[in-house]
Amino acid sequence: MSNENQTVRDIMLPLSAFPCLKESGTVQEAIQQLRSFCPVGSSGPCGFNELMVVDDKGGLIGRVTQQGILKVLFSTLLDTADIKSFEGKTAEYSDLTTLLNGVMIREGINHLNSPLTKVIEKGIRILPAATDLVHAMSVMVICRETVLPVEENGKLVGVIKLSEVFGALGDKLISMNSK
């Protein structure tokens, strides 16, 4: 394939190679999908840091990220509104880390069955499959995106990862420099 006019379509991952869940899923299912999803034919580890949420027809609803999940699981710890300054160790709380760890883990367990809708980011950017790679790179870098959904003819067909764009553009530049 020529490097001259590469588009997002040329290097995107098809949906079958990226974790997806239905909107009716739970936070626990999202964690399991992110931790265990590996496309057929791939050799591990295949860790992903986000997944796409789709409707019954495969249409994009939004995405779920590791950060979004952690914010729901540990909302008490991550809500900065009521943080008070630490006064230091006392006999009652000699090891604050141990105390917080147990409390936070119990809080996280209580949120595992929360609906996925609590962590879905909606209204995310979508790139058309025909987008030129340089344009895709600029959108991703300026908007600080590492993964974006790709659509063609109004249908979600895959995702583009910044690492793939980086690799394709890097290969093109090095190839052109070698001539």
C-alpha positions as CSV (number, residue, x, y, z in Angstrom):
1,M,0.0,0.0,0.0
2,S,1.3,3.4,-0.9
3,N,2.2,5.8,1.9
4,E,1.2,8.8,-0.2
5,N,-2.4,9.1,0.7
6,Q,-2.9,6.9,3.7
7,T,-6.2,7.5,5.6
8,V,-7.6,6.4,8.9
9,R,-9.3,3.5,7.1
10,D,-5.9,2.1,6.1
11,I,-4.6,1.7,9.7
12,M,-7.6,1.6,12.0
13,L,-8.4,-1.3,14.2
14,P,-11.7,-3.0,13.3
15,L,-14.3,-3.1,16.1
16,S,-13.6,-6.8,16.5
17,A,-10.0,-5.9,17.6
18,F,-11.1,-3.4,20.2
19,P,-13.1,-3.9,23.4
20,C,-16.8,-2.9,23.2
21,L,-19.7,-3.3,25.6
22,K,-23.5,-2.6,25.4
23,E,-24.8,0.3,27.4
24,S,-26.7,-2.1,29.7
25,G,-23.4,-3.4,31.1
26,T,-21.9,-2.8,34.6
27,V,-18.7,-1.3,35.9
28,Q,-17.5,-4.8,36.8
29,E,-18.1,-6.0,33.2
30,A,-16.1,-3.0,31.9
31,I,-13.2,-3.9,34.2
32,Q,-13.2,-7.5,33.1
33,Q,-13.4,-6.5,29.4
34,L,-10.5,-4.1,29.7
35,R,-8.4,-6.6,31.6
36,S,-9.1,-9.6,29.5
37,F,-10.0,-8.5,26.0
38,C,-7.5,-9.7,23.4
39,P,-8.4,-9.9,19.7
40,V,-8.5,-13.3,18.0
41,G,-5.0,-14.1,16.7
42,S,-3.2,-11.8,19.1
43,S,-0.7,-12.9,21.6
44,G,-0.9,-11.2,25.0
45,P,-0.7,-9.0,26.9
46,C,-3.5,-7.0,25.3
47,G,-4.3,-4.4,28.0
48,F,-6.6,-1.7,26.9
49,N,-7.3,1.6,28.8
50,E,-10.7,2.3,27.2
51,L,-13.6,0.6,25.5
52,M,-16.3,1.7,23.2
53,V,-20.0,1.5,24.3
54,V,-22.4,0.6,21.5
55,D,-26.1,0.2,21.1
56,D,-27.9,-3.0,19.9
57,K,-27.3,-2.0,16.3
58,G,-23.5,-1.3,16.8
59,G,-23.9,2.4,16.9
60,L,-21.6,4.4,19.1
61,I,-23.0,5.6,22.4
62,G,-19.7,6.7,24.0
63,R,-16.6,5.4,25.6
64,V,-15.5,4.2,29.1
65,T,-12.0,4.8,30.3
66,Q,-9.9,3.4,33.2
67,Q,-9.9,6.9,34.8
68,G,-13.7,7.1,34.5
69,I,-14.1,3.7,36.2
70,L,-11.7,4.6,39.0
71,K,-13.5,7.9,39.6
72,V,-16.8,5.9,40.2
73,L,-15.2,3.1,42.2
74,F,-13.2,5.5,44.5
75,S,-15.4,8.6,44.4
76,T,-15.0,9.4,48.1
77,L,-11.2,9.5,47.8
78,L,-11.2,11.3,44.5
79,D,-13.8,14.0,45.5
80,T,-11.5,16.9,46.6
81,A,-14.4,19.0,48.0
82,D,-14.1,17.6,51.6
83,I,-10.4,16.9,51.9
84,K,-9.0,18.1,55.2
85,S,-5.4,18.6,55.9
86,F,-3.6,15.6,57.5
87,E,-2.7,16.3,61.1
88,G,-0.2,13.5,61.4
89,K,-0.1,10.0,63.0
90,T,-1.9,9.5,66.3
91,A,-2.3,6.5,68.5
92,E,-5.8,6.0,67.1
93,Y,-4.6,6.2,63.4
94,S,-1.0,5.1,63.4
95,D,-1.2,3.8,59.9
96,L,-3.5,5.9,57.8
97,T,-2.6,4.0,54.6
98,T,-3.9,0.7,56.0
99,L,-7.1,2.4,57.2
100,L,-7.8,4.1,53.9
101,N,-6.9,1.0,51.9
102,G,-9.5,-1.1,53.6
103,V,-12.2,1.6,53.4
104,M,-11.4,2.4,49.8
105,I,-11.5,-1.3,48.7
106,R,-14.8,-1.8,50.4
107,E,-16.1,1.4,48.6
108,G,-14.9,0.1,45.3
109,I,-16.6,-3.3,45.8
110,N,-19.9,-1.5,46.5
111,H,-19.7,0.2,43.1
112,L,-18.8,-2.8,40.9
113,N,-22.5,-3.4,40.0
114,S,-23.1,0.2,39.1
115,P,-24.5,0.7,35.7
116,L,-22.1,1.5,32.9
117,T,-24.1,4.6,32.2
118,K,-22.4,6.2,35.3
119,V,-19.0,6.2,33.5
120,I,-19.8,6.6,29.8
121,E,-18.3,9.7,28.2
122,K,-20.7,10.8,25.5
123,G,-20.3,13.3,22.7
124,I,-16.8,12.2,21.9
125,R,-15.0,13.1,18.7
126,I,-15.5,10.7,15.8
127,L,-13.2,10.5,12.7
128,P,-14.5,9.6,9.3
129,A,-12.6,6.6,7.8
130,A,-11.5,8.8,4.9
131,T,-9.6,11.2,7.1
132,D,-6.0,11.8,6.0
133,L,-3.5,10.7,8.6
134,V,-1.9,14.1,9.1
135,H,-5.3,15.5,9.8
136,A,-6.1,12.7,12.2
137,M,-2.8,13.2,13.9
138,S,-3.4,16.9,14.4
139,V,-6.9,16.3,15.8
140,M,-5.6,13.7,18.2
141,V,-2.6,15.7,19.4
142,I,-4.4,19.0,19.8
143,C,-7.4,17.4,21.6
144,R,-5.1,15.1,23.6
145,E,-6.8,11.9,22.4
146,T,-5.0,8.5,22.2
147,V,-8.0,6.6,20.7
148,L,-10.9,7.8,18.6
149,P,-13.8,6.0,17.1
150,V,-14.0,5.8,13.3
151,E,-17.2,5.8,11.2
152,E,-18.0,5.2,7.6
153,N,-21.4,5.8,6.0
154,G,-22.7,6.8,9.5
155,K,-21.7,3.4,11.0
156,L,-19.1,2.7,13.6
157,V,-16.4,0.6,11.9
158,G,-13.4,0.7,14.2
159,V,-11.0,2.9,16.2
160,I,-7.8,4.7,15.4
161,K,-5.0,4.7,18.0
162,L,-2.5,7.5,18.1
163,S,0.3,4.9,18.3
164,E,-0.8,3.6,14.9
165,V,-0.9,7.1,13.4
166,F,2.6,7.8,15.0
167,G,4.0,4.6,13.5
168,A,2.6,5.2,10.0
169,L,3.7,8.8,9.9
170,G,7.1,8.0,11.4
171,D,7.6,5.2,8.8
172,K,6.6,7.6,6.0
173,L,9.0,10.3,7.2
174,I,11.9,7.9,7.6
175,S,11.3,6.3,4.2
176,M,11.2,9.7,2.5
177,N,14.4,10.8,4.3
178,S,16.2,7.6,3.0
179,K,15.5,8.4,-0.6
